[in-house]
Amino acid sequence: MSKDPGAVTATLYPNFNPVDLAAAKEFLRNHHHGVLATRRKNGGIQMSPITPGLDESGRVIISSRETAYKVKNLRRDPRAAVCVFAPSFHGEGWVQASGSAEIISLPQALDALIYLSRQAYGEYKNWHDFRQRMARERRVIIRITIENVGPQRRG
């Protein structure tokens, strides 16, 4: 057997294709089930279920509350990673992306919150009510500039 890891992967998983940035962004634009990983104060990992999207500049966007631990974690340490998968999870693919996150608070976050809602859920019945709910819940946008994507290898 070849000692080349690429040859081994191709033999074991003939349908596997490494994910490049363009493919990852396309997947993120169309799939909205995921998990966000951030770092706790003690260095441990915190994972949170999320509904991610992709903004017009190709950054991952996530809605959260100003008071959420994931937001506090990212304000302290902006390293973030997401794993996004198809609704059925198995067999339809998944993508991971990591990079540096920033927190956008209201009122600057409102346009991105609306954009994400439309991308993930479609048109809202009453955008006035939506805006009021975002303010009441103290919503923010977590915006991640993608630096790495995967999977690159399967094994």
C-alpha positions as CSV (number, residue, x, y, z in Angstrom):
1,M,0.0,0.0,0.0
2,S,1.2,3.5,-0.8
3,K,2.5,5.6,2.1
4,D,1.0,8.7,0.4
5,P,-1.9,9.8,2.6
6,G,-3.7,11.2,-0.4
7,A,-3.6,7.9,-2.2
8,V,-4.8,6.1,0.9
9,T,-7.8,8.5,1.2
10,A,-8.6,8.1,-2.5
11,T,-8.6,4.3,-2.1
12,L,-10.7,4.3,1.1
13,Y,-13.1,7.1,0.1
14,P,-13.3,7.3,-3.7
15,N,-16.2,10.0,-3.6
16,F,-14.4,12.3,-1.2
17,N,-13.5,15.8,-2.5
18,P,-11.6,18.3,-0.3
19,V,-13.5,21.4,0.4
20,D,-12.1,24.7,-1.0
21,L,-13.2,28.2,0.1
22,A,-15.7,28.7,-2.8
23,A,-17.4,25.3,-2.1
24,A,-17.5,26.0,1.6
25,K,-19.2,29.4,1.1
26,E,-21.7,27.9,-1.2
27,F,-22.6,25.3,1.4
28,L,-22.8,27.9,4.1
29,R,-25.1,30.1,2.0
30,N,-27.5,27.2,1.6
31,H,-27.4,25.3,4.9
32,H,-28.3,26.7,8.3
33,H,-27.8,24.0,10.9
34,G,-24.5,24.2,12.8
35,V,-22.4,24.3,15.9
36,L,-20.2,27.2,17.0
37,A,-17.0,26.5,19.1
38,T,-15.6,29.3,21.2
39,R,-13.0,29.4,24.1
40,R,-14.1,29.7,27.7
41,K,-12.1,31.9,30.1
42,N,-10.3,28.7,31.4
43,G,-9.3,27.7,27.8
44,G,-11.9,25.0,27.5
45,I,-14.2,24.7,24.5
46,Q,-17.8,25.8,24.5
47,M,-20.1,24.6,21.8
48,S,-23.4,26.2,20.9
49,P,-26.1,25.2,18.4
50,I,-26.5,28.0,15.8
51,T,-28.4,29.0,12.7
52,P,-25.5,30.4,10.6
53,G,-25.6,32.3,7.3
54,L,-23.2,33.9,4.9
55,D,-23.2,37.7,4.4
56,E,-22.6,39.5,1.1
57,S,-18.9,39.7,1.8
58,G,-18.5,35.9,2.4
59,R,-18.3,36.0,6.2
60,V,-20.2,33.7,8.5
61,I,-23.0,35.5,10.3
62,I,-24.8,34.2,13.4
63,S,-27.5,35.9,15.5
64,S,-27.0,35.8,19.3
65,R,-27.9,37.8,22.4
66,E,-25.6,40.4,23.9
67,T,-25.6,38.4,27.2
68,A,-24.8,35.0,25.8
69,Y,-21.7,33.2,26.9
70,K,-20.5,32.7,23.3
71,V,-20.6,36.4,22.8
72,K,-18.6,37.0,26.1
73,N,-16.1,34.3,25.0
74,L,-15.6,35.9,21.6
75,R,-15.2,39.4,23.0
76,R,-12.3,38.0,25.1
77,D,-10.8,35.6,22.5
78,P,-12.1,36.1,18.9
79,R,-11.0,32.6,17.6
80,A,-14.1,30.8,16.4
81,A,-15.0,27.6,14.5
82,V,-18.2,26.4,13.0
83,C,-19.4,23.1,11.8
84,V,-22.4,23.4,9.5
85,F,-24.3,20.4,8.2
86,A,-27.3,19.5,6.1
87,P,-30.7,19.0,7.8
88,S,-30.5,15.2,7.6
89,F,-26.9,15.4,9.0
90,H,-25.6,12.1,7.5
91,G,-25.0,11.7,3.8
92,E,-25.7,15.3,2.5
93,G,-22.4,16.9,3.6
94,W,-20.9,19.3,6.1
95,V,-18.4,22.0,6.2
96,Q,-16.1,23.4,8.9
97,A,-14.8,27.0,8.8
98,S,-12.7,28.9,11.3
99,G,-11.4,32.4,11.7
100,S,-11.6,35.6,13.7
101,A,-14.9,36.8,15.0
102,E,-16.2,40.2,15.7
103,I,-19.4,41.2,17.6
104,I,-21.7,43.8,16.0
105,S,-24.2,45.2,18.4
106,L,-27.5,47.1,17.7
107,P,-28.3,49.4,16.0
108,Q,-25.4,48.5,13.6
109,A,-26.4,44.8,13.6
110,L,-29.9,45.3,12.4
111,D,-29.4,45.1,8.7
112,A,-27.3,41.9,9.1
113,L,-30.0,40.4,11.4
114,I,-32.6,41.0,8.7
115,Y,-30.3,39.6,6.0
116,L,-29.6,36.4,8.1
117,S,-33.3,35.9,8.9
118,R,-34.2,36.2,5.2
119,Q,-31.4,33.8,4.2
120,A,-32.2,31.2,6.8
121,Y,-36.0,31.5,7.1
122,G,-37.4,33.5,4.2
123,E,-39.6,36.6,4.5
124,Y,-40.8,37.6,7.9
125,K,-44.5,38.4,8.4
126,N,-44.0,41.7,10.1
127,W,-40.5,43.3,9.9
128,H,-41.6,46.0,12.4
129,D,-42.2,43.3,15.0
130,F,-39.0,41.6,14.1
131,R,-37.0,44.9,14.7
132,Q,-38.7,45.3,18.1
133,R,-37.9,41.7,19.1
134,M,-34.3,42.1,18.1
135,A,-34.0,45.2,20.3
136,R,-35.9,43.6,23.2
137,E,-33.7,40.5,23.1
138,R,-30.5,42.6,22.7
139,R,-29.5,40.7,19.6
140,V,-26.0,41.0,18.1
141,I,-24.4,39.6,15.0
142,I,-21.3,37.4,15.4
143,R,-19.4,37.8,12.1
144,I,-16.5,35.4,11.3
145,T,-14.0,36.2,8.7
146,I,-13.2,32.8,7.2
147,E,-9.5,31.9,7.4
148,N,-9.6,28.0,7.0
149,V,-12.2,25.6,5.7
150,G,-12.5,21.8,5.6
151,P,-12.6,19.0,5.5
152,Q,-9.4,18.8,3.6
153,R,-8.7,15.1,4.3
154,R,-10.8,12.2,5.2
155,G,-9.6,9.4,7.3
